Amino acid sequence: MKLQKLMWIAWPAFLVAGLLEMLVFAMVDPQDLHWFGQPLDLSRQGIYTLAFFVFWGVTMLSSALTTLLALSPFELNACPLSASDRPEGCPKQDGCS
């Protein structure tokens, strides 16, 4: 289930990062970019690669937040321990999982 949720996050973010890459660099020449007033010492391909991973990371955060907000309160607050492994005084009842 965790691998499925990871793919819900990574795959759409990958597609959006590719789209953002095309849109941004259709209008911006990578050699014209500056960082704190200094030109970047990377090749065009290096800037494309770095920008893609930045776009992918940001869109993965967005997808992860969406996945987190889609959880029901029962999924979010479920105790990860079985009833026999719960510590003494645990507020979760024995019948709850």
C-alpha positions, -999 to +999 in steps of 0.1 A: +000+000+000+029+024+008+044+017-026+011+025-043+009+058-024+045+066-033+035+061-070+005+084-065+029+110-054+059+105-077+043+097-111+020+128-114+048+150-101+072+135-127+047+144-155+041+179-142+079+185-138+084+175-174+057+199-185+071+227-164+105+221-178+092+225-213+072+256-205+099+274-186+128+267-210+107+275-241+108+311-228+141+312-208+176+306-221+195+287-194+227+307-202+209+339-192+201+327-157+220+343-127+222+332-091+228+361-066+241+382-095+265+356-108+260+336-139+256+299-133+287+278-141+267+249-155+262+238-190+227+241-205+222+204-200+232+207-164+207+236-158+180+216-175+187+186-152+189+207-120+157+225-129+139+193-136+148+178-102+138+211-085+105+211-103+100+174-095+107+179-058+083+208-055+055+190-073+062+159-052+056+180-021+024+192-036+012+156-044+023+144-009+003+171+007-027+162-014-023+125-004-020+134+033-051+156+032-070+128+014-066+105+044-096+099+066-094+107+103-096+070+110-065+062+088-046+092+102-052+084+139-051+046+137-027+030+162+001+012+144+005-014+172-017-045+176-039-046+207-015-070+225+016-047+218+001-015+231+016+000+262-003+001+295-027+030+296-030+034+259-061+054+250-069+030+222-094+003+231-087-034+226-114-036+200-100-008+179-072-013+154 
